[in-house]
């Protein structure tokens, strides 16, 4: 990560800045038959159940250098899962373990959450998996450190990312600081491999410390989007129709609006 923290900045007490990283990650497939659509949901429920999501978020906590205070997780019927993890910058210790009152003091400051939304369309064959992820940290730890790991941990055809620094902290002279590191774009924190793989678009509001980047894969290979089927096994007209449907779905999700016929 090429973050440049203001190392000479001497703060009055704790760093009160809150840094929030939010993701919408989409996996898009086409399931030709009802059986394949059912199998797709089963596949997602197995690959991204609460246990697997907990493992991913635990690694995120380790990457950003946070301490895990509490974990709540749930698998839903018929599909989807959620995990919420409370974290802190410093260990919250007590002679007998975690101190309950100290834990409450961190609830509104640092957390990692993920919610999944797998779904299939009964008429047009489109199947989508959406994962909403939020990483909010306080103090000097930064959620941007986990950016590449999170993108690689999911089957990410489309990624919509928001990063925001909120609040302020004071230095020893009483001056307020609204950000403690340099950033021009979320893209600066992406690995070279990911930057080469995705088409990206930025919408940034620098004066508000708001940074927005959306990405979609550059290369479209129909075989990568068919679930339980190969493109070579489909009639040419059906392949063209499915490819057009998928391309339209990708564009609509990327731009956040329906295309006009």
Order of alpha helices (4+ residues) and beta strands (2+ residues): beta-alpha-alpha-beta-beta-alpha-beta-beta-alpha-beta-beta-beta-alpha-beta-beta-alpha
